[in-house]
Amino acid sequence: MAGDAQSQEPQSHEPQSHEPESQDPQSQDSQSQDKGTTHFGYEQVPVAEKVTRVGQVFHSVANKYDVMNDLMSLGSHRIVKRFTVELSGVHEGQQVLDLAGGTGDFSIRFSSLVGNSGHVVLADINDSMLRVGRDRLIDKGITRNVTYAQVNAEQLPFATDSFDCVCIAYGLRNVTDKDAALRSMLAVLKPGGRALVLEFSKPRNPLVGKAYDGYSALWPVVGKLVTGDAASYRYLVESIRMHPDQETLKGMMENAGFERCRYHDVMGGVCAIHIGFKPLASH
Ligand SMILES: C[S@@+](CC[C@H](N)C(=O)[O-])C[C@H]1O[C@@H](n2cnc3c(N)ncnc32)[C@H](O)[C@@H]1O
């Protein structure tokens, strides 16, 4: 639904945490396909259930999302996001899709880059996140060149060849069918347009990985103190560990049809920014 966020009551649900049989996302995915299940953090759930469970997490965290982001990242997410926007090459007059855009950090930045002759769509599956994002942008006086859409990344309802840039930041790991989302992103891009995927990834140095694991293990504790909800933050930590590594995601983008795919490690691979382009003409 474009232009508005649908009304939907947030549901409370405490996701359970279980250690996975294997934390290799590729082996998890192939096991999952066989069983008709997928991973929700470390838990295996029926494929159809994941979208609801992820929805419950983001309904629960929406109001405290921004403050928790600052606390959990010690503010570093702002620098990573700025770098991602710089890599996007977005400029005046362009059409940009901020997919899984949540509370709008990217839309705020893209809005000032595209100016009044361009346009940004802040799109997210979750109406609680969209509402926080929309209120935030309106409070900042951003009303002219941003519209809002409640969408599932797997089936984007936009016209083919619509956007110069599609950016999905910290969103892809929450999507049930990531391959479908990548194909859908490719479809709505203009030929020559670029997709950016910012996600947590796999640190290159095992010591950095261990340190980050130890640090992120504190997030559910902080989440409990600040929001009263430890379980949602446990899911966020687990979903990071289940997400494909840099090379796997690059391969997924290539399989979806992107060309000239590359990635930039950020903070030693704690995060990675993947970039891929829609071919100018079908081969
Ligand atoms: C961690 S937040 C990231 C928000 C924002 N991009 C940022 O960087 O601050 C992840 C967002 O992905 C959204 N999301 C999860 N699954 C989605 C899906 N299938 N389609 C679209 N958005 C989805 C969630 O609702 C949530 O707002």
The ligand as an SDF file (V2000), in Angstrom:
LIG
                    3D

 27 29  0  0  0  0  0  0  0  0999 V2000
   16.8540   -3.8000   11.4480 C   0  0  0  0  0  0  0  0  0  0  0  0
   15.5640   -2.9050   10.6410 S   0  0  0  0  0  0  0  0  0  0  0  0
   16.4520   -1.8320    9.5390 C   0  0  0  0  0  0  0  0  0  0  0  0
   15.7720   -0.5010    9.3430 C   0  0  0  0  0  0  0  0  0  0  0  0
   16.5840    0.5100    8.5450 C   0  0  0  0  0  0  0  0  0  0  0  0
   16.8510    0.0440    7.2040 N   0  0  0  0  0  0  0  0  0  0  0  0
   17.8750    0.8740    9.2390 C   0  0  0  0  0  0  0  0  0  0  0  0
   18.9330    0.5770    8.6750 O   0  0  0  0  0  0  0  0  0  0  0  0
   17.8310    1.4370   10.3240 O   0  0  0  0  0  0  0  0  0  0  0  0
   14.9520   -4.1500    9.5520 C   0  0  0  0  0  0  0  0  0  0  0  0
   13.6640   -3.7610    8.8670 C   0  0  0  0  0  0  0  0  0  0  0  0
   13.3540   -4.7690    7.8890 O   0  0  0  0  0  0  0  0  0  0  0  0
   11.9450   -4.8480    7.8020 C   0  0  0  0  0  0  0  0  0  0  0  0
   11.5760   -6.0980    7.1270 N   0  0  0  0  0  0  0  0  0  0  0  0
   11.6770   -7.3530    7.6110 C   0  0  0  0  0  0  0  0  0  0  0  0
   11.2280   -8.2420    6.7020 N   0  0  0  0  0  0  0  0  0  0  0  0
   10.8360   -7.5280    5.6190 C   0  0  0  0  0  0  0  0  0  0  0  0
   10.2820   -7.8790    4.3540 C   0  0  0  0  0  0  0  0  0  0  0  0
   10.0510   -9.1560    4.0240 N   0  0  0  0  0  0  0  0  0  0  0  0
   10.0030   -6.8970    3.4760 N   0  0  0  0  0  0  0  0  0  0  0  0
   10.2320   -5.5930    3.8010 C   0  0  0  0  0  0  0  0  0  0  0  0
   10.7490   -5.1990    4.9870 N   0  0  0  0  0  0  0  0  0  0  0  0
   11.0530   -6.1550    5.8820 C   0  0  0  0  0  0  0  0  0  0  0  0
   11.5230   -4.7760    9.2570 C   0  0  0  0  0  0  0  0  0  0  0  0
   10.1590   -4.5000    9.3890 O   0  0  0  0  0  0  0  0  0  0  0  0
   12.4390   -3.6850    9.7870 C   0  0  0  0  0  0  0  0  0  0  0  0
   11.8590   -2.4270    9.6990 O   0  0  0  0  0  0  0  0  0  0  0  0
  1  2  1  0
  2  3  1  0
  2 10  1  0
  3  4  1  0
  4  5  1  0
  5  6  1  0
  5  7  1  0
  7  8  2  0
  7  9  1  0
 10 11  1  0
 11 12  1  0
 11 26  1  0
 12 13  1  0
 13 14  1  0
 13 24  1  0
 14 15  1  0
 14 23  1  0
 15 16  2  0
 16 17  1  0
 17 18  1  0
 17 23  2  0
 18 19  1  0
 18 20  2  0
 20 21  1  0
 21 22  2  0
 22 23  1  0
 24 25  1  0
 24 26  1  0
 26 27  1  0
M  CHG  2   2   1   9  -1
M  END
$$$$
